[in-house]
Structure formats: structure tokens, C-alpha cells
Amino acid sequence: KGSDAMQRELEPLEQDSYRQTLAERALPQLIFFAVEWSEPCRQMQEVMERLAGAYCATADFCSVDTDQQPLIAADFHITNVPTLVVWRQGEVLERIVGIRQPADLERSLSKYLK
């Protein structure tokens, strides 16, 4: 169970329900903004799924395909992908843009994953 070898799918957010979905949760939300056709996004998706498998008890891991959900991307002021937004109780706590090595990303996020 907490092995970082385990992968877990990210929960896709939908335009008509994402505000309610995020508002109902007490855990930090790690929202991954990406597009399917981008190799950097695919690489980061794998990293995010490994983190989701390891930390599913301490944070919620969500995804937004910015091609399919442009209004959510606009609400979060996403201009480049991949972008990871750490969100908690209506507030952006951190924004990480671009590719990160798994260990670096985990270090950056550790304060939210406790």
C-alpha cells in the first residue's frame, strides 16, 4: 500500500462539477493540467500517477486536459502545460510549471503530503 511503485489514476475534473468537487474536500488538491498529445505532459503524468499511488491518503490527485476543459484552465490561469497546481480550501498554494524529476517534485510537494 504506500509503495511509490504503485500507480493510481488521476481523477479527471469536469467543467460542470469541478468547483463543487474541489470545495467539498479538506485534503490538499494536486491538480495536474496537461494535454494528451504532449510528450512532456505524458512524462509528468506518469510521475503524478506514482505520487498519487504513494500519497492517496494525504492528498487528492486530479487532472485537467486543457484541450477538453479550457474553461477550467482559464479559471486557474494556465498558460503552459504541464502545470501542477496545489489547491486547498479555495486557494492556490503553489504552481509548478514544466517537467520535474520525480525526486525533485516529491521534495517540492512534501509539505502538502503530510
N, C-alpha and C positions, 0 to 999 in steps of 0.2 A: 504493500500500500504506500507509501511515501517515497518510493523509488523514483528517481528522476528519469529512469529508463522508460517508465510508463508514460504513454501519451494520452491526452484527453482532448476531445474535440472542443473547439471554442463555440460558445453559444452565439449564433447569429442574431444581431439586433435588427428589428424591422421598423420602418418609418412610423407606422400607426401605433406602435406599442412601446417604443424604446424609452420614452420619458417615464412612463409608469413602471416599466421593468427596472430601470435604474433607481427610481425613487423608493421602491419597495425594499431595497436591500441595504443591510447595515454593513456588510463587508466591503472592503475596497473593490472597485471595479477596474479591471485592466482591460481596456477597450483597444483592440488591435484593428487599425484601419489599413486596408490593403486592396489590391486588385488582383484578379486571378492570373492575368497574363504576364505579370512582372516576376522575373526570377528573384530579385531581392526580396520581394514580398513572400514568395514561396519559401525561401530560406528562413526568413523570420517566422513564418507560420509554424514551421517545424519546431523552432526554438520555443515559441509560445505554447505549442501543444505539450512539449515536455515540461515546461514550467507549470502549466495547468494540471498536469498529472501529479506533479510533486506538491503543489500548493493549493489544491482544490478546497481544502478545509479552511484556508485563511483568506482567500480572495476569490472573486468571481471573474472568469475569463470570458470575454465577449469579443465578437468580431463584427466588422462592418466592411462590406465590399463597397468601396466608394463609387464604383460604376453603377451598381444596382441601387444604392441608397445615398444619392448625392445630397439630399436634404440633411441627413444626419451628419455627413461630412461637413457641410456648410455650418451647421449648428456648433460644431466643435472646431471650426476654423482650420480644417485640414487642407493644406496646400501641397504637401508632398506625402508620398507613401513609399515604404511602410512608415507608419507613425503609431506609437503606443501612447495612449492617454491613461493616466491613473486618475480615477474619479472617485470621490467619496462624498456622499451626502450633498450633492449639488455643486461640488467644487472640483476644479481641475487641480490636482496636487502636483503633477509632473507630466511633462510631454517629452517623449524620446523619439527623435526622427532618424530614420535610416537604419542600416544594418548594424547590429552589435554582436559581439561574440557572446555565446551563452553565459560564460562565467561573468563577463562584464555586466551584462543585462541583469543577471541574478543579483550581483552586488548592488547595482543601482536600485533595484526593486526591494531589496531585503528589508528595508524599514517599513514597507507596506505589507509584507508577507508574514508578519509575526502573529 
